Amino acid sequence: MKQFIKSMSVRTKNIVFGGIYALLVLAAVFPPLYFSASGNGTLILGAPIAMWYWIADFALLIVMMFALYWVETVRNEVDCEPAAVMAGGE
């Protein structure tokens, strides 16, 4: 798996993660999908389905960001900060 990630081009990585990000943001701002969930009064763990819609969208965005960070770490694209910056500039 790591070999596949390392061999993937930067353009492919950007298209894959950009596409996922765009879909999740579209789900967050696309009113008909939200309104279809908000009309349902069913409670799950004490919260309406419309609230779970927002929580699930946020959780998927966080998972996608961690996945992107992991892929960039495998590809050695994450810049490490110098020790002086991490220590407060001293």
N, C-alpha and C positions, 0 to 999 in steps of 0.2 A: 504494500500500500504506500509506504513512504517513497519507494522508488518511482511509483506512478506520479505521486505528488511532485517530486523533484523534477520529473521529466515534462510536466505540464507547463505550457507557455504562460507568460504573465497575462497575455490577452485572454486566454481560456479561463484562467483563475478569476480575472476581473468580470468576465461575462457570467460565469456561474454564480459567484457571490453577489454580483450586482443584480442579477436577475432574481435571486432569492430575496435580496433586500427590497427590491422594487415590488415584488409580489406581497411581501409582508407589510410594507408601507401602504400599498394600495388597499390591502384588507383593512388597515386601520382607518383609512380616510374614505372608503367607499360606502356611502350611506345606505344603499339598499340592503347590503349584507348585514349591516348592523341593525337596521330597522326590522329585518325579518327575525332577528334574535331578540330584539327588545320587546316585541309584541307577545312573546311567550312568557307567562308568569311562573313557569316551573322553577323551583328552587333546587340547587345542587349545593350541598354543604352550607345551606343557609343563605346563599347568594343567588340572585337571578341569573339566568343564562346570559343576559346581555353583559353582565359584569365579568363573567367567565370568558366571554368573547375577547374583551380587552386584556384580561390577565393572560390568556393563552397567546394572543398576538405579541404582547410584550415579552413573554417567556421565550417564544420562538425567535424573536429578534436578538435576545441575549444569547441564546444557544448558537445562532448563526454568527454572531460577533466572536464568540469563543472559538468556533470552528475556523473562522478566518484567521484568527490569531495563531491557532495551532498549525494551520497550513503554512502561514508565513514563517513560523518558527522552524518547521521542518525544512523549508526552502532557504533558510538563513537570510530572510529579508527583514528581520526585526533588528533594529539598531539598538545596541546596548549603550546606556548612558555612562559616561566616565564616572569614576568613583568620586571625584570632586563635586560633580553636579548632584549626585545622590547624597553626599554628606552635607549639603547646604552651601556649596560654593567655597568652602574653606580649604 
